[in-house]
Amino acid sequence: MNLVKVKALKNASVMAIATCLFPSWAGAQATWPAAPVKLVVPFAAGGSNDNIARVVGTKLSARLGQTFVVDNRGGGGGTIGTDTVAKAAPDGYTLLFTSTSLTTNAASGKKLPFDPLKDLVPVGLIATSPFAVAVANNVKAKTLKEFIDLARAKPGSINYGSAGVGGMNHLATELFASAANVELTHVPYKGISQAFTDMMGGSLQLLLPSLAAGTQQIKAGKMRGLAVTGAHRSPLAPDIPTTEEAGLPGFRLEVWFGLMAPARTPPAVVKKLNDELNAVLAQPDVKEMLAREGAEPRPGTPEALGSLIRSDLSRWARLIKERNIQIAE
């Protein structure tokens, strides 16, 4: 037997052994998805995270021919559900619908049971949504610039509410205060609904709610919208200027929503998911649904989401340190 035939036999033997040893891994890439896919939402049903995840899951089901089952795993500000995915088998059958809370939790200094950079792999960004800068009707300022001047004149006299220490409303308002060079007084609640009630009652002067939640109250005349924190005006509230237009140059802040998988998920599965996700985000009815949530589609690569996560971690960690924000374990 000549040397060429010997080498060919050896290569064939190696391939046969590899196929026997790793049939499930090879098959996962070739046939995924061959079974229903679990889409974990680390928050309770009913909010923007859940609403967007269900539409995206339904659309992916239609395109891929397998059911995407939304599994709400609330608790711990999103950490319980996220940990479930971080510890799941990396086979593409357990996915995470994640958001900005992933980075705020990791930057807070709290001990987490997972590492967002090592235990999860980005699949793709889904959408972004700005905050509304809203004030109580009894606040004399009619514009954002007037409000900033009012807050600077009396440091600490403006009370703002949030859904809790370390939550997005809290950190967003502190980032706003830092950019505007004002000192505000934080009043944390166990949920944003009570903050809305006290705002409308006049005991709070400022809120930075999600645009979808804030717009309802603003349009009803229960509070006054001074600005939105996105790069441009939102179709949900076209009459409200951006923070840059309203007198705070350079200040932009949007929450984001994205899709992730357990680390070591096969790259071919991640790529297929990313391709299908981007196709879903291009559909007109999905764009319309996101608009109702005050969000815009943001198709892109896994690498782009990874870069966003890393920059967010740095920004929130820096803010927490600079503003001396104390977040309980």
C-alpha positions in Angstrom: 0.0 0.0 0.0 1.5 3.4 -1.0 1.9 6.4 1.3 -1.0 8.3 -0.2 -3.5 5.5 0.5 -2.1 5.1 4.1 -2.7 8.8 4.7 -6.2 8.7 3.2 -7.1 5.7 5.5 -5.8 7.5 8.5 -7.8 10.7 7.8 -10.9 8.6 7.2 -10.4 6.9 10.5 -9.9 10.2 12.4 -13.2 11.5 10.8 -15.1 8.3 11.8 -13.9 8.5 15.4 -14.8 12.2 15.6 -18.3 11.5 14.3 -18.8 8.7 16.9 -17.5 10.8 19.7 -19.3 14.1 18.9 -22.5 13.2 17.0 -24.8 15.5 19.1 -22.5 18.5 18.5 -22.2 17.9 14.8 -25.9 17.2 14.5 -26.9 20.3 16.5 -25.2 22.5 13.9 -26.7 20.7 10.9 -30.3 20.3 12.1 -30.9 23.1 14.7 -33.6 23.6 15.7 -34.8 20.1 15.8 -36.9 20.6 19.0 -38.7 23.5 20.8 -36.5 26.4 21.9 -36.9 27.9 25.4 -36.6 31.7 25.4 -36.0 32.8 29.0 -37.3 36.3 30.0 -35.8 37.2 33.4 -38.8 39.4 34.3 -42.5 38.8 35.1 -45.0 38.8 32.3 -46.6 42.0 31.1 -43.8 44.5 30.7 -41.8 45.6 27.6 -39.3 42.8 28.0 -42.1 40.2 27.9 -44.1 41.9 25.2 -41.1 42.2 22.8 -39.8 38.7 23.6 -43.2 37.1 22.8 -43.4 38.8 19.4 -39.8 38.0 18.5 -40.3 34.4 19.7 -43.5 34.0 17.6 -41.7 35.3 14.5 -38.7 33.1 15.0 -41.0 30.1 15.4 -42.6 30.9 12.0 -39.3 31.2 10.3 -37.5 28.2 11.8 -40.4 25.8 12.1 -40.0 25.1 15.8 -41.9 26.6 18.8 -40.1 29.3 20.8 -41.5 29.0 24.3 -41.3 32.1 26.4 -40.3 31.2 30.0 -40.7 34.1 32.5 -38.1 33.7 35.3 -38.5 36.9 37.3 -36.6 37.8 40.5 -33.4 39.4 41.6 -33.7 42.2 39.1 -33.2 39.8 36.3 -30.4 37.7 37.8 -32.4 34.5 38.5 -33.5 34.0 34.9 -30.1 35.1 33.5 -28.3 32.5 35.7 -30.7 29.8 34.4 -29.4 30.4 30.9 -25.8 30.9 31.9 -25.9 27.4 33.4 -27.9 25.7 30.6 -26.5 23.3 28.0 -24.9 25.3 25.1 -26.9 23.6 22.4 -29.1 26.5 21.2 -32.2 25.3 22.9 -32.1 27.7 25.8 -31.8 31.4 25.0 -31.9 34.6 27.0 -34.0 37.7 26.2 -31.8 40.3 28.0 -31.7 44.0 28.4 -29.7 46.8 30.0 -30.3 45.4 33.4 -27.7 42.7 32.6 -25.0 45.4 32.7 -26.4 47.5 35.6 -26.6 44.4 37.8 -23.0 43.4 36.9 -21.6 46.9 37.4 -23.4 47.3 40.8 -20.7 45.4 42.7 -23.2 42.8 43.8 -22.0 39.2 43.8 -23.6 37.5 40.9 -23.8 33.7 40.2 -22.6 34.2 36.6 -20.2 36.3 34.6 -22.0 38.1 31.7 -18.8 38.2 29.6 -17.7 34.6 30.2 -20.9 32.6 30.7 -23.0 34.1 28.0 -22.4 34.7 24.2 -24.2 37.6 22.3 -26.5 36.6 19.5 -27.8 40.1 18.5 -29.3 43.4 19.5 -33.1 43.6 19.1 -34.1 47.2 19.9 -33.4 50.3 21.9 -35.8 52.7 23.6 -35.2 56.1 25.3 -36.4 57.5 28.6 -38.7 60.4 29.1 -37.6 63.3 31.3 -40.9 64.2 33.0 -41.7 66.7 35.8 -44.8 67.2 38.0 -47.3 69.7 36.8 -46.6 71.9 39.8 -42.9 72.4 38.8 -42.6 75.9 37.3 -40.1 74.9 34.6 -41.6 74.5 31.2 -38.4 73.4 29.4 -35.5 71.2 30.2 -33.2 74.2 30.3 -35.5 76.0 32.8 -35.6 72.8 34.9 -31.8 72.5 35.0 -31.5 76.2 36.0 -34.1 75.6 38.8 -32.2 72.5 40.1 -28.9 74.3 40.1 -30.4 77.2 42.0 -31.5 75.0 44.9 -29.2 71.9 45.1 -31.0 68.9 46.6 -34.4 70.5 46.5 -35.7 68.4 43.6 -37.0 64.9 44.6 -37.0 62.2 42.0 -38.4 58.7 42.2 -37.3 55.3 40.9 -38.3 51.7 41.0 -35.5 50.9 43.5 -31.9 51.5 44.3 -29.6 50.4 41.4 -32.5 50.0 39.0 -32.6 51.6 35.6 -34.7 54.6 36.6 -32.3 55.3 39.4 -29.1 55.0 37.4 -30.6 56.9 34.4 -31.5 59.8 36.6 -28.1 59.9 38.3 -26.5 59.9 34.8 -28.8 62.8 33.8 -27.9 64.7 37.0 -24.2 64.2 36.4 -24.5 65.4 32.8 -26.6 68.4 33.9 -24.3 69.2 36.9 -27.2 69.2 39.4 -27.8 67.6 42.7 -31.1 65.8 43.2 -32.7 63.8 46.0 -33.5 60.2 45.4 -36.7 58.6 46.6 -36.7 54.9 45.9 -39.9 52.8 45.7 -40.5 49.1 45.3 -42.0 49.7 41.9 -42.5 52.6 39.4 -46.3 52.7 39.8 -46.1 54.3 43.3 -43.6 56.8 42.0 -46.0 57.8 39.3 -48.8 58.2 41.9 -46.6 60.5 44.1 -45.4 62.4 41.1 -49.0 63.1 40.1 -49.8 64.0 43.7 -47.0 66.6 43.7 -44.6 65.1 46.3 -42.1 64.1 43.6 -40.8 66.6 41.1 -39.0 64.4 38.6 -39.1 61.0 36.9 -37.2 59.3 34.1 -39.6 56.5 33.2 -39.5 54.4 30.0 -40.9 56.3 27.1 -43.8 53.9 26.7 -44.9 54.3 30.3 -44.2 58.0 30.6 -46.0 59.0 27.4 -49.3 57.6 28.6 -49.2 59.9 31.6 -47.9 62.9 29.7 -50.6 62.7 27.0 -53.2 62.4 29.7 -51.9 65.7 31.2 -50.9 64.1 34.5 -47.3 65.3 34.1 -45.2 67.3 31.8 -42.7 65.8 29.3 -39.6 68.0 28.9 -37.4 65.7 26.7 -36.7 62.2 25.5 -33.2 60.8 25.9 -32.7 59.2 22.5 -30.7 60.4 19.5 -33.8 61.8 17.8 -37.5 62.4 18.5 -39.7 59.4 19.0 -42.8 58.7 16.8 -44.5 57.9 20.1 -44.1 61.5 21.3 -43.0 63.6 18.3 -43.7 66.9 20.1 -41.2 66.2 22.9 -37.7 67.3 22.0 -34.5 65.3 22.6 -32.3 66.2 25.5 -29.8 67.6 23.0 -32.4 69.8 21.4 -33.7 70.9 24.8 -30.4 72.2 26.1 -28.3 69.3 27.3 -25.8 68.7 24.5 -24.2 65.3 24.2 -26.6 63.5 26.6 -28.1 60.4 25.1 -29.4 57.3 27.0 -31.4 54.4 25.7 -32.2 51.0 27.2 -31.5 48.1 24.9 -33.0 44.6 24.4 -31.0 41.7 23.0 -30.7 38.0 22.6 -27.9 35.8 24.2 -27.1 32.2 24.6 -25.0 30.1 26.9 -21.2 30.3 26.3 -19.8 27.7 24.0 -23.0 27.5 21.9 -21.9 26.4 18.5 -21.0 29.4 16.3 -23.1 28.0 13.4 -26.2 28.1 15.7 -25.4 31.6 16.8 -24.9 32.8 13.2 -28.2 31.2 12.1 -30.0 32.8 15.0 -28.5 36.2 14.3 -29.5 36.0 10.6 -33.1 35.0 11.5 -33.3 37.6 14.2 -32.2 40.4 11.8 -34.8 39.1 9.2 -37.5 39.3 11.9 -36.6 42.9 12.8 -37.0 44.0 9.2 -40.7 42.9 9.1 -43.1 45.9 9.1 -45.4 44.5 11.7 -42.5 44.0 14.1 -41.4 47.6 13.6 -45.0 48.7 14.4 -45.1 46.6 17.5 -41.7 48.0 18.7 -43.0 51.5 18.0 -45.9 50.9 20.4 -43.3 50.1 23.1 -41.4 53.3 22.3 -38.6 51.2 20.8 -36.8 51.0 17.4 -35.3 47.8 15.8 -31.6 47.6 15.9 -30.4 44.7 13.7 -26.7 43.9 13.9 -24.0 41.4 14.6 -23.2 39.4 17.7 -20.0 41.4 17.9 -21.9 44.7 18.0 -24.0 43.5 21.0 -20.8 42.3 22.7 -19.2 45.7 22.3 -22.3 47.4 23.6 -22.3 45.2 26.7 -18.7 45.9 27.5 -19.1 49.7 27.1 -22.2 49.7 29.2 -20.5 47.8 32.0 -17.7 50.4 32.0 -20.2 53.3 32.0 -22.4 52.1 34.8 -19.4 51.1 37.0 -17.9 54.5 36.5 -21.2 56.3 37.4 -21.8 54.1 40.5 -18.3 55.0 41.8 -18.4 58.7 40.9 -21.9 59.3 42.4 -21.1 57.1 45.4 -24.2 55.0 44.8 -24.6 52.4 47.6 -26.3 49.2 46.3 -27.2 46.6 48.9 -26.1 43.0 48.3 
